[in-house]
Amino acid sequence: MSPVGGGIASGGRDRSDAMVWLQRDLRALGYLAGGLDGSFGAATARAIRALKIDLVLNDGSSRGGDGPAPVKVRDYARGRAVAPGDTVDALLIAIIAEMIGDPAFPKIPSSEDPAGGNAQATAMLAQLSGVGAPMPFLFAMMLQESGRRHFNVPKSGGLDTFLVMGLDRNDGEQPDRITSRGYGIGQYTLFHHPARPEEIAALIRDPVHNISRAIAEFTEKFGRFVVGPDDRADDRTAENPLLRLRLCRYAKDDARYMTDCRACARAARPVTIRAGVPLYPGSNQTYRATPYYPSADYGSVPDRSDFGCDWPYAARRYNGSGINSFHYQVRILRNLFLGA
């Protein structure tokens, strides 16, 4: 991985070559989710704006209670005034080079064999059993989260073999600011940046540990965020308010116990969801398009209340509690129906 100075600053072979180096560095620093194409497009421009915001505001604190980052991004500005916007000037190039060259700033991992790493992750998922959560739901969720990929596999000649990463921007006052990042096949989420070295080693780089953490989080959402004690799922409260938390419609000694989720999805009543439909009975909020989900129209979605278990509600809570979590839930149920 070369610093930006190896491209733009030293006059790379051509502008696209220099831009690829910039994109690689933005990718390694956690500001670009993909697209090492040498073109200064919207994603690259937004990554630069996000970095510049952090050079002013990132003091290493967490926005979600998961502890501090190992460094403060704003320290790399060293009191120098960084021009706002998406311009790339000599000062920004120098700052990026410092960040890339600093071993105290943990970088996003890449892989020499991304396809092999992905195969390992998928095989690990397929072999899991007795983890306390239904594997068909986990497969459906990993498909939605990351396309069941841990590392990006580039097309022929491509350079992006970095970890699959999702970027969330939920700051109304600073819409380009990255507020959290999802890492790897399970999109393990951190609310501080950069990740700590131990998080890179134990939870992000290794797909097995990444999946294990995702399973632990999913089971926690089921056990504590559907009917309490930490929080309640409004859709579940509206649809099945009198029932206890349900692991499965089948008994533990039944071969279908927490394994036959696709059949349950196909047996459930199909519902059609359109923009303007209430999120759940009695809700004053409706399905609508969002920046993450440009359409709110879904046909033949398995009715979540027909499953006979509470994993559909836990799957939504895995993604949070707002409008986007309902889109996420719909897509998980469709993945199940299709046999993810």
FIMAR-765515 format. One record per residue: x, y, z of N, C-alpha, C in turn; residue in three letters. Coordinates in steps of 0.02 Angstrom, whole numbers, padded with zeros to 5 digits, always signed. Example, Ala and Ser with C-alpha at 12.3 -4.5 7.8 and 13.67 -1.06 7.14 Angstrom:
<nodes>
+00660-00284+00390+00615-00225+00390+00660-00165+00390ALA;+00642-00112+00354+00684-00053+00357+00645+00002+00394SER;
</nodes>
This chain:
<nodes>
+00042-00059+00000+00000+00000+00000+00044+00062+00000MET;+00037+00104-00048+00078+00163-00054+00041+00224-00029SER;+00075+00271+00002+00041+00333+00022+00022+00373-00039PRO;-00022+00420-00028-00044+00462-00084+00015+00496-00117VAL;+00065+00513-00076+00123+00547-00104+00155+00508-00161GLY;+00145+00442-00163+00173+00402-00217+00134+00412-00282GLY;+00076+00446-00279+00037+00456-00339+00031+00529-00355GLY;-00017+00563-00324-00031+00633-00340+00029+00677-00324ILE;+00057+00670-00264+00109+00717-00242+00172+00713-00285ALA;+00189+00654-00309+00250+00647-00348+00237+00646-00422SER;+00175+00661-00441+00160+00663-00513+00158+00594-00542GLY;+00108+00554-00524+00103+00486-00549+00101+00484-00625GLY;+00101+00423-00651+00106+00415-00724+00051+00454-00761ARG;-00008+00455-00732-00062+00496-00759-00111+00510-00703ASP;-00159+00551-00718-00205+00571-00665-00244+00512-00637ARG;-00267+00465-00678-00305+00408-00653-00261+00364-00608SER;-00197+00357-00625-00151+00318-00583-00145+00350-00514ASP;-00136+00416-00513-00131+00452-00450-00196+00445-00411ALA;-00253+00447-00445-00317+00442-00411-00328+00374-00380MET;-00304+00321-00413-00308+00254-00384-00271+00251-00318VAL;-00211+00281-00316-00173+00282-00253-00212+00320-00199TRP;-00242+00375-00217-00283+00412-00169-00340+00369-00144LEU;-00374+00335-00190-00431+00293-00171-00409+00235-00127GLN;-00351+00206-00142-00327+00152-00100-00313+00176-00030ARG;-00285+00235-00024-00271+00262+00043-00335+00280+00080ASP;-00383+00308+00046-00447+00322+00077-00482+00258+00099LEU;-00473+00206+00059-00501+00140+00076-00466+00112+00138ARG;-00400+00115+00140-00362+00088+00196-00376+00126+00260ALA;-00391+00191+00254-00404+00232+00313-00477+00228+00336LEU;-00520+00194+00297-00589+00183+00319-00638+00237+00298GLY;-00623+00273+00243-00668+00326+00220-00701+00311+00153TYR;-00680+00258+00120-00708+00239+00055-00726+00164+00058LEU;-00787+00148+00038-00810+00078+00043-00791+00037-00018ALA;-00770+00068-00072-00752+00031-00132-00745+00078-00191GLY;-00726+00049-00247-00722+00088-00309-00653+00116-00323GLY;-00603+00072-00327-00535+00093-00344-00529+00094-00421LEU;-00560+00145-00451-00565+00146-00523-00527+00203-00556ASP;-00493+00245-00516-00456+00301-00544-00498+00359-00565GLY;-00563+00357-00550-00608+00411-00570-00630+00449-00508SER;-00626+00515-00512-00647+00557-00455-00722+00564-00457PHE;-00756+00512-00433-00828+00512-00434-00858+00535-00368GLY;-00924+00526-00362-00961+00550-00303-00937+00516-00239ALA;-00923+00451-00242-00903+00415-00182-00835+00440-00157ALA;-00788+00450-00203-00722+00476-00184-00728+00546-00155THR;-00768+00589-00187-00777+00657-00162-00807+00656-00092ALA;-00855+00612-00082-00887+00609-00015-00838+00582+00037ARG;-00796+00534+00017-00745+00508+00063-00698+00563+00086ALA;-00678+00606+00039-00633+00662+00056-00668+00710+00104ILE;-00731+00724+00091-00767+00769+00137-00773+00738+00207ARG;-00785+00672+00209-00790+00638+00274-00724+00641+00312ALA;-00669+00630+00277-00603+00635+00309-00591+00705+00335LEU;-00607+00755+00296-00596+00824+00318-00638+00841+00380LYS;-00699+00814+00383-00740+00825+00442-00707+00794+00504ILE;-00680+00733+00496-00646+00700+00552-00583+00738+00572ASP;-00549+00769+00524-00489+00807+00541-00505+00868+00584LEU;-00569+00885+00586-00591+00940+00630-00625+00914+00693VAL;-00666+00861+00686-00711+00841+00741-00692+00776+00777LEU;-00655+00731+00744-00644+00665+00774-00593+00669+00830ASN;-00619+00663+00892-00575+00665+00950-00563+00596+00980ASP;-00579+00544+00941-00568+00476+00963-00624+00447+01005GLY;-00675+00486+01021-00730+00460+01062-00779+00420+01021SER;-00818+00379+01055-00867+00337+01022-00935+00371+01020SER;-00971+00361+00966-01040+00385+00961-01090+00333+00984ARG;-01065+00274+01007-01110+00220+01025-01092+00181+01087GLY;-01046+00206+01127-01031+00173+01190-00985+00113+01185GLY;-00947+00106+01130-00903+00048+01124-00829+00066+01136ASP;-00817+00119+01172-00750+00136+01192-00715+00182+01142GLY;-00657+00207+01162-00622+00256+01120-00581+00225+01064PRO;-00566+00265+01014-00519+00245+00961-00448+00251+00987ALA;-00400+00217+00954-00331+00220+00977-00297+00286+00963PRO;-00323+00325+00916-00295+00391+00900-00352+00439+00888VAL;-00336+00503+00889-00383+00555+00871-00367+00580+00801LYS;-00414+00571+00755-00400+00590+00686-00383+00664+00681VAL;-00416+00705+00721-00404+00777+00715-00332+00796+00733ARG;-00297+00752+00770-00227+00767+00788-00182+00770+00727ASP;-00202+00735+00673-00160+00735+00613-00162+00802+00576TYR;-00211+00843+00590-00212+00910+00560-00158+00953+00592ALA;-00139+00938+00654-00087+00974+00691-00096+01050+00687ARG;-00159+01070+00696-00174+01141+00698-00176+01175+00631GLY;-00163+01138+00577-00164+01167+00510-00236+01172+00485ARG;-00252+01226+00452-00320+01236+00427-00331+01195+00364ALA;-00377+01147+00368-00393+01104+00311-00452+01135+00274VAL;-00444+01147+00210-00497+01178+00170-00557+01131+00167ALA;-00618+01156+00179-00677+01114+00174-00690+01093+00102PRO;-00736+01046+00094-00755+01023+00027-00715+00962+00007GLY;-00714+00949-00058-00683+00888-00083-00620+00901-00124ASP;-00591+00961-00116-00529+00974-00152-00471+00935-00120THR;-00424+00915-00163-00365+00879-00140-00305+00924-00152VAL;-00280+00954-00099-00223+00999-00106-00162+00968-00073ASP;-00106+01003-00075-00043+00977-00048-00048+00962+00026ALA;-00084+01003+00063-00091+00991+00135-00128+00925+00148LEU;-00183+00915+00113-00221+00853+00124-00179+00792+00105LEU;-00142+00797+00050-00099+00742+00029-00048+00726+00084ILE;-00019+00778+00113+00030+00768+00166-00001+00736+00227ALA;-00062+00757+00245-00096+00729+00303-00112+00655+00292ILE;-00139+00639+00233-00155+00569+00218-00092+00526+00221ILE;-00037+00552+00194+00026+00515+00195+00048+00502+00267ALA;+00039+00551+00311+00057+00542+00382+00013+00488+00413GLU;-00051+00489+00399-00096+00439+00427-00080+00369+00403MET;-00067+00363+00338-00049+00298+00309+00017+00273+00339ILE;+00064+00317+00349+00129+00297+00374+00133+00287+00449GLY;+00080+00304+00485+00082+00298+00558+00057+00230+00580ASP;+00100+00188+00609+00078+00122+00631+00027+00125+00688PRO;+00020+00183+00721-00029+00189+00775-00100+00197+00748ALA;-00107+00210+00683-00173+00215+00652-00188+00148+00618PHE;-00229+00105+00649-00244+00040+00618-00280+00048+00552PRO;-00259+00009+00503-00286+00014+00435-00338-00041+00423LYS;-00380-00030+00373-00428-00081+00352-00389-00138+00320ILE;-00401-00201+00341-00362-00256+00314-00378-00269+00240PRO;-00328-00296+00205-00339-00322+00138-00316-00395+00138SER;-00327-00430+00083-00311-00501+00080-00273-00517+00016SER;-00224-00561+00022-00191-00585-00038-00233-00638-00074GLU;-00281-00667-00038-00325-00718-00068-00396-00704-00045ASP;-00427-00651-00072-00494-00632-00048-00546-00686-00062PRO;-00542-00720-00120-00591-00772-00135-00584-00829-00085ALA;-00523-00846-00067-00512-00899-00019-00538-00880+00050GLY;-00528-00818+00069-00554-00795+00133-00630-00796+00135GLY;-00661-00779+00079-00734-00781+00076-00759-00853+00078ASN;-00724-00898+00044-00744-00969+00045-00739-00996+00116ALA;-00687-00977+00152-00679-00998+00221-00737-00974+00264GLN;-00756-00911+00254-00811-00883+00293-00877-00919+00278ALA;-00891-00932+00214-00953-00965+00195-00954-01037+00221THR;-00897-01072+00216-00893-01140+00242-00904-01141+00317ALA;-00877-01091+00352-00887-01087+00424-00961-01079+00440MET;-00995-01036+00403-01067-01028+00413-01105-01093+00402LEU;-01087-01129+00348-01123-01190+00330-01114-01245+00381ALA;-01057-01245+00416-01042-01298+00464-01068-01285+00534GLN;-01091-01223+00545-01112-01206+00613-01178-01239+00630LEU;-01184-01260+00692-01247-01285+00718-01245-01277+00794SER;-01303-01276+00823-01307-01271+00896-01279-01206+00923GLY;-01286-01152+00885-01258-01088+00906-01309-01044+00943VAL;-01369-01071+00952-01420-01033+00987-01461-00987+00942GLY;-01447-00988+00878-01484-00948+00829-01495-00990+00767ALA;-01550-00978+00731-01564-01018+00671-01518-01000+00613PRO;-01483-01049+00586-01435-01036+00533-01466-01008+00469MET;-01527-01030+00449-01556-00999+00389-01564-00923+00396PRO;-01583-00900+00455-01587-00827+00465-01518-00795+00459PHE;-01468-00828+00487-01400-00800+00484-01376-00796+00412LEU;-01389-00848+00372-01370-00847+00301-01406-00789+00265PHE;-01470-00782+00279-01509-00728+00247-01483-00660+00267ALA;-01462-00653+00330-01437-00590+00354-01368-00574+00325MET;-01324-00624+00321-01258-00612+00293-01262-00595+00219MET;-01312-00623+00184-01322-00605+00114-01340-00532+00108LEU;-01384-00508+00152-01404-00438+00150-01347-00393+00174GLN;-01311-00414+00225-01260-00372+00255-01201-00361+00207GLU;-01178-00415+00177-01113-00411+00141-01111-00451+00077SER;-01169-00479+00056-01167-00524-00001-01129-00588+00016GLY;-01125-00604+00081-01087-00660+00109-01014-00657+00086ARG;-00986-00597+00087-00916-00587+00072-00881-00555+00132ARG;-00821-00577+00145-00781-00545+00197-00733-00495+00165HIS;-00703-00515+00110-00659-00471+00072-00688-00458+00003PHE;-00674-00401-00024-00694-00385-00091-00651-00424-00141ASN;-00683-00455-00190-00648-00491-00243-00652-00448-00306VAL;-00597-00418-00327-00600-00371-00383-00608-00408-00450PRO;-00633-00373-00498-00634-00399-00566-00562-00402-00591LYS;-00553-00436-00647-00486-00444-00674-00450-00377-00679SER;-00391-00374-00650-00352-00313-00652-00368-00263-00598GLY;-00420-00278-00557-00439-00232-00504-00392-00237-00444GLY;-00392-00186-00403-00346-00182-00347-00379-00188-00279LEU;-00445-00186-00277-00479-00184-00213-00488-00254-00184ASP;-00443-00273-00139-00450-00336-00102-00459-00321-00028THR;-00484-00262-00013-00494-00242+00057-00555-00277+00086PHE;-00559-00274+00151-00617-00298+00188-00680-00264+00163LEU;-00735-00301+00157-00800-00272+00141-00820-00226+00200VAL;-00839-00166+00184-00854-00117+00236-00916-00077+00218MET;-00959-00066+00267-01017-00023+00258-01009+00041+00297GLY;-01030+00097+00268-01022+00162+00300-01091+00191+00314LEU;-01104+00208+00377-01167+00239+00396-01156+00313+00408ASP;-01202+00353+00383-01199+00425+00393-01266+00448+00422ARG;-01267+00459+00487-01329+00475+00522-01322+00539+00563ASN;-01285+00587+00538-01277+00651+00570-01315+00703+00529ASP;-01372+00725+00554-01414+00771+00516-01380+00837+00501GLY;-01335+00859+00544-01301+00923+00534-01241+00917+00488GLU;-01211+00857+00486-01153+00844+00444-01167+00781+00403GLN;-01206+00786+00349-01229+00727+00312-01173+00686+00281PRO;-01113+00714+00273-01057+00675+00245-01017+00640+00300ASP;-01031+00655+00361-00992+00626+00416-01009+00552+00424ARG;-00960+00510+00431-00970+00438+00442-00978+00427+00517ILE;-01037+00402+00536-01053+00394+00607-01039+00324+00634THR;-01038+00274+00590-01020+00206+00611-00998+00168+00549SER;-00963+00113+00561-00938+00070+00507-00953-00002+00522ARG;-00978-00038+00471-00988-00111+00477-00931-00147+00442GLY;-00905-00198+00474-00845-00232+00449-00858-00305+00432TYR;-00838-00325+00372-00835-00395+00355-00902-00428+00341GLY;-00901-00493+00339-00959-00532+00318-01018-00520+00364ILE;-01006-00511+00429-01060-00499+00476-01074-00426+00488GLY;-01035-00382+00454-01043-00310+00463-01044-00291+00538GLN;-00995-00320+00573-00985-00302+00643-00974-00226+00647TYR;-01015-00192+00688-01017-00120+00687-00979-00088+00744THR;-00940-00037+00727-00906+00004+00777-00926+00077+00769LEU;-00930+00111+00825-00951+00181+00825-00893+00228+00841PHE;-00832+00201+00845-00773+00242+00850-00729+00228+00790HIS;-00685+00275+00775-00640+00266+00718-00574+00301+00730HIS;-00519+00266+00713-00516+00198+00685-00527+00144+00738PRO;-00532+00082+00715-00539+00026+00761-00474+00017+00800ALA;-00480-00010+00859-00421-00025+00899-00385-00086+00871ARG;-00319-00092+00882-00282-00149+00854-00311-00216+00873PRO;-00333-00224+00935-00362-00288+00956-00427-00303+00920GLU;-00464-00251+00902-00526-00261+00864-00510-00282+00793GLU;-00460-00253+00764-00439-00274+00697-00419-00347+00698ILE;-00380-00368+00747-00354-00436+00750-00408-00487+00766ALA;-00450-00472+00815-00495-00523+00842-00565-00522+00812ALA;-00588-00464+00787-00658-00459+00767-00667-00439+00694LEU;-00616-00412+00663-00625-00383+00596-00588-00424+00543ILE;-00523-00435+00553-00484-00470+00501-00506-00542+00491ARG;-00519-00578+00545-00533-00650+00543-00608-00661+00530ASP;-00627-00692+00474-00698-00701+00461-00733-00746+00511PRO;-00696-00795+00540-00727-00839+00589-00747-00800+00652VAL;-00702-00759+00677-00718-00718+00735-00771-00666+00718HIS;-00769-00640+00658-00818-00590+00637-00888-00621+00638ASN;-00895-00681+00611-00960-00714+00611-00981-00731+00682ILE;-00934-00754+00722-00950-00772+00791-00978-00712+00829SER;-00948-00654+00816-00973-00593+00850-01042-00574+00824ARG;-01053-00584+00759-01119-00569+00731-01172-00615+00761ALA;-01155-00679+00771-01202-00726+00801-01218-00705+00872ILE;-01166-00685+00910-01176-00664+00979-01222-00603+00982ALA;-01212-00556+00935-01254-00496+00935-01325-00513+00916GLU;-01334-00558+00868-01401-00578+00847-01439-00612+00905PHE;-01406-00656+00940-01439-00690+00996-01454-00641+01053THR;-01410-00591+01061-01423-00540+01112-01484-00498+01093GLU;-01490-00481+01029-01548-00443+01007-01612-00483+01019LYS;-01609-00549+01007-01667-00591+01018-01684-00593+01093PHE;-01634-00603+01134-01647-00613+01205-01663-00550+01244GLY;-01643-00491+01219-01649-00431+01260-01684-00372+01226ARG;-01695-00376+01159-01721-00318+01124-01787-00331+01087PHE;-01818-00389+01099-01882-00403+01067-01940-00393+01116VAL;-01935-00425+01175-01986-00415+01227-01954-00389+01291VAL;-01894-00360+01287-01859-00334+01345-01806-00383+01368GLY;-01768-00366+01419-01779-00309+01464-01748-00243+01440PRO;-01703-00246+01389-01668-00185+01369-01711-00140+01324ASP;-01752-00171+01282-01795-00133+01237-01847-00180+01209ASP;-01895-00154+01175-01949-00194+01146-01955-00178+01072ARG;-01976-00229+01034-01988-00220+00962-02061-00199+00952ALA;-02072-00140+00926-02140-00114+00920-02183-00158+00875ASP;-02154-00186+00822-02193-00228+00777-02216-00291+00813ASP;-02172-00320+00853-02191-00380+00890-02243-00364+00943ARG;-02236-00308+00977-02284-00287+01028-02353-00278+00997THR;-02356-00251+00936-02420-00239+00903-02451-00304+00877ALA;-02410-00352+00857-02436-00411+00823-02445-00472+00868GLU;-02403-00479+00918-02406-00537+00962-02395-00515+01035ASN;-02436-00471+01061-02421-00440+01126-02426-00486+01186PRO;-02465-00541+01180-02478-00583+01238-02433-00645+01241LEU;-02393-00656+01189-02353-00717+01186-02285-00707+01218LEU;-02260-00761+01249-02192-00760+01274-02143-00763+01216ARG;-02080-00746+01230-02028-00750+01179-02023-00821+01152LEU;-02024-00828+01085-02028-00895+01054-01965-00910+01013ARG;-01930-00963+01032-01871-00984+00995-01889-01017+00928LEU;-01939-01059+00929-01957-01096+00868-02027-01124+00877CYS;-02061-01133+00822-02128-01162+00824-02124-01238+00837ARG;-02064-01268+00827-02056-01339+00836-02020-01354+00902TYR;-02032-01413+00928-01999-01434+00990-01926-01450+00977ALA;-01885-01449+01030-01814-01459+01023-01797-01528+00994LYS;-01839-01578+01006-01824-01645+00981-01849-01656+00910ASP;-01876-01604+00879-01900-01607+00810-01842-01588+00764ASP;-01831-01626+00711-01776-01613+00664-01781-01544+00632ALA;-01840-01515+00632-01851-01450+00602-01836-01392+00649ARG;-01818-01407+00711-01807-01356+00762-01752-01307+00740TYR;-01770-01245+00730-01725-01190+00710-01683-01205+00648MET;-01710-01248+00604-01675-01264+00542-01719-01257+00480THR;-01785-01256+00489-01831-01259+00433-01862-01191+00418ASP;-01823-01138+00425-01848-01070+00419-01873-01054+00349CYS;-01842-01084+00298-01865-01071+00230-01936-01097+00221ARG;-01951-01157+00248-02018-01184+00243-02068-01139+00280ALA;-02048-01112+00337-02091-01066+00373-02104-01003+00332CYS;-02052-00979+00298-02059-00919+00257-02107-00933+00199ALA;-02104-00992+00171-02146-01008+00114-02218-01024+00134ARG;-02226-01044+00198-02294-01058+00222-02329-00996+00247ALA;-02291-00943+00261-02320-00882+00287-02362-00847+00233ALA;-02411-00811+00254-02452-00773+00207-02408-00721+00171ARG;-02414-00715+00106-02377-00663+00071-02411-00595+00079PRO;-02373-00545+00092-02401-00478+00098-02365-00432+00048VAL;-02400-00382+00025-02371-00333-00020-02360-00268+00019THR;-02301-00242+00013-02284-00180+00048-02272-00125-00004ILE;-02302-00068+00008-02294-00011-00036-02280+00051+00007ARG;-02251+00101-00024-02241+00164+00011-02307+00189+00039ALA;-02308+00209+00102-02369+00233+00134-02403+00181+00178GLY;-02382+00117+00173-02410+00065+00216-02381+00073+00287VAL;-02422+00069+00340-02396+00074+00408-02343+00021+00422PRO;-02293+00038+00462-02240-00009+00477-02266-00070+00515LEU;-02317-00061+00554-02350-00115+00591-02419-00089+00611TYR;-02465-00133+00631-02532-00110+00648-02532-00056+00702PRO;-02563-00001+00687-02567+00054+00734-02510+00103+00731GLY;-02460+00090+00689-02402+00135+00685-02421+00199+00648SER;-02395+00255+00672-02406+00317+00636-02350+00331+00586ASN;-02303+00283+00580-02250+00288+00530-02264+00238+00474GLN;-02243+00256+00414-02257+00213+00356-02192+00196+00319THR;-02195+00144+00279-02139+00128+00236-02127+00186+00186TYR;-02064+00203+00178-02046+00256+00131-01975+00244+00108ARG;-01958+00274+00052-01890+00269+00027-01843+00307+00073ALA;-01781+00284+00078-01730+00317+00119-01665+00319+00078THR;-01615+00356+00102-01551+00356+00066-01520+00286+00060PRO;-01536+00242+00107-01508+00174+00104-01551+00127+00062TYR;-01617+00141+00059-01664+00098+00023-01706+00143-00022TYR;-01688+00149-00086-01720+00197-00130-01792+00180-00150PRO;-01814+00119-00134-01883+00100-00149-01915+00068-00087SER;-01979+00083-00078-02016+00054-00022-02070+00006-00048ALA;-02062-00018-00108-02111-00063-00139-02084-00134-00141ASP;-02118-00179-00106-02099-00249-00103-02160-00293-00113TYR;-02154-00343-00156-02208-00390-00167-02193-00458-00137GLY;-02245-00493-00115-02240-00562-00090-02187-00569-00035SER;-02197-00530+00017-02154-00535+00076-02187-00582+00127VAL;-02151-00632+00152-02181-00676+00203-02202-00635+00265PRO;-02263-00646+00287-02288-00609+00345-02249-00629+00408ASP;-02215-00581+00439-02172-00597+00496-02211-00626+00554ARG;-02276-00609+00561-02315-00633+00618-02336-00705+00610SER;-02324-00735+00551-02345-00804+00537-02290-00855+00552ASP;-02230-00833+00571-02174-00880+00576-02179-00927+00636PHE;-02214-00907+00687-02217-00948+00747-02155-00943+00791GLY;-02112-00895+00775-02053-00881+00816-02042-00806+00815CYS;-01992-00783+00853-01980-00711+00857-01915-00690+00824ASP;-01885-00734+00784-01823-00716+00749-01834-00662+00697TRP;-01892-00657+00663-01901-00601+00616-01895-00533+00650PRO;-01920-00529+00712-01915-00466+00749-01844-00454+00772TYR;-01809-00507+00793-01740-00500+00814-01696-00479+00755ALA;-01711-00505+00695-01672-00487+00636-01678-00412+00622ALA;-01738-00385+00632-01746-00313+00623-01705-00274+00674ARG;-01708-00296+00737-01672-00261+00790-01596-00266+00782ARG;-01573-00317+00746-01502-00322+00730-01479-00261+00691TYR;-01525-00232+00654-01510-00174+00612-01531-00108+00645ASN;-01554-00110+00707-01573-00049+00741-01648-00046+00755GLY;-01676+00014+00750-01746+00022+00769-01784+00072+00725SER;-01752+00104+00677-01786+00154+00636-01815+00125+00572GLY;-01833+00170+00527-01865+00150+00464-01821+00102+00425ILE;-01755+00112+00426-01711+00068+00387-01713-00004+00413ASN;-01725-00012+00478-01728-00080+00505-01788-00119+00478SER;-01842-00084+00460-01899-00118+00431-01885-00138+00359PHE;-01850-00096+00321-01828-00117+00255-01783-00178+00261HIS;-01737-00176+00308-01691-00232+00319-01729-00296+00334TYR;-01778-00292+00378-01818-00350+00396-01852-00381+00335GLN;-01883-00337+00294-01916-00361+00233-01868-00400+00189VAL;-01808-00374+00181-01759-00407+00137-01734-00472+00166ARG;-01728-00476+00231-01709-00540+00262-01763-00592+00250ILE;-01825-00574+00259-01880-00621+00249-01884-00643+00176LEU;-01870-00598+00130-01870-00617+00059-01812-00663+00044ARG;-01754-00650+00074-01696-00695+00065-01713-00765+00090ASN;-01747-00769+00147-01767-00834+00174-01813-00870+00125LEU;-01862-00834+00099-01910-00862+00053-01875-00891-00009PHE;-01824-00856-00032-01788-00877-00092-01736-00930-00077LEU;-01724-00944-00013-01676-00996+00004-01605-00972+00005GLY;-01592-00916+00040-01525-00887+00042-01475-00938+00070ALA;
</nodes>
